[in-house]
């Protein structure tokens, strides 16, 4: 993602996104500054989709809000 290299609070392997049983999950990979779903720091995998949950990498001013967008078969947002 453009611009992430300049951020000190987010590492290259900060969190992992993966699909399981038709749902999208995020897991923190022992990051120092944490992975947050809906404002709460996660310690185990958390569901992101469906449900419109908010994902944030690091909870400080230099953290990154990540938007999860569902795409149609042509790659256009729904």
C-alpha positions in Angstrom: 0.0 0.0 0.0 1.4 3.4 -1.0 2.7 5.5 1.9 3.0 2.6 4.5 6.8 2.5 4.2 7.1 5.8 6.1 5.0 4.7 9.0 6.9 3.5 12.1 3.9 2.0 13.9 3.0 -0.6 11.2 5.3 -3.5 10.2 5.5 -5.4 6.9 4.0 -8.4 8.6 1.6 -6.6 11.0 -1.5 -8.7 10.5 -2.8 -11.4 8.2 -6.1 -11.4 6.3 -7.6 -14.7 5.3 -10.8 -16.3 4.2 -12.5 -19.2 6.1 -15.9 -20.6 5.4 -16.9 -17.6 3.2 -15.9 -15.1 5.9 -12.9 -12.7 6.0 -10.8 -12.7 9.1 -7.9 -10.7 10.4 -5.2 -12.1 12.8 -2.5 -10.0 14.5 1.0 -11.4 13.9 2.4 -10.5 17.3 2.8 -6.8 16.3 4.1 -4.4 18.8 1.4 -1.7 18.2 -1.6 -4.0 17.8 -4.4 -4.7 15.4 -7.8 -3.3 16.2 -11.3 -4.4 15.1 -14.1 -1.9 15.9 -11.7 -0.1 18.3 -10.8 -3.2 20.3 -7.3 -4.7 20.2 -7.5 -8.3 19.1 -5.5 -11.2 20.5 -7.1 -13.9 18.4 -8.5 -13.9 14.8 -11.6 -11.6 14.4 -14.2 -11.6 11.6 -14.2 -8.6 9.3 -16.7 -9.5 6.6 -19.6 -9.8 6.4 -20.5 -7.2 9.0 -18.8 -4.0 8.0 -16.3 -4.1 10.9 -13.6 -1.4 11.1 -9.9 -2.5 10.9 -7.0 -0.4 12.2 -3.3 -1.2 12.3 -1.8 0.5 15.4 -3.8 2.7 17.7 -2.1 6.0 17.6 -2.0 9.0 15.3 0.3 7.2 12.8 -1.9 4.1 12.7 -3.7 3.0 9.5 -7.4 2.6 9.0 -8.1 -0.2 6.5 -11.3 -0.2 4.4 -12.6 -3.6 3.4 -14.6 -3.3 0.2 -16.6 -6.1 -1.5 -16.0 -6.2 -5.2 -18.1 -7.6 -8.0 -16.7 -10.1 -10.5 -15.2 -7.2 -12.6 -13.4 -5.7 -9.6 -15.8 -2.8 -9.1 -16.9 -1.9 -5.6 -20.4 -3.0 -4.7 
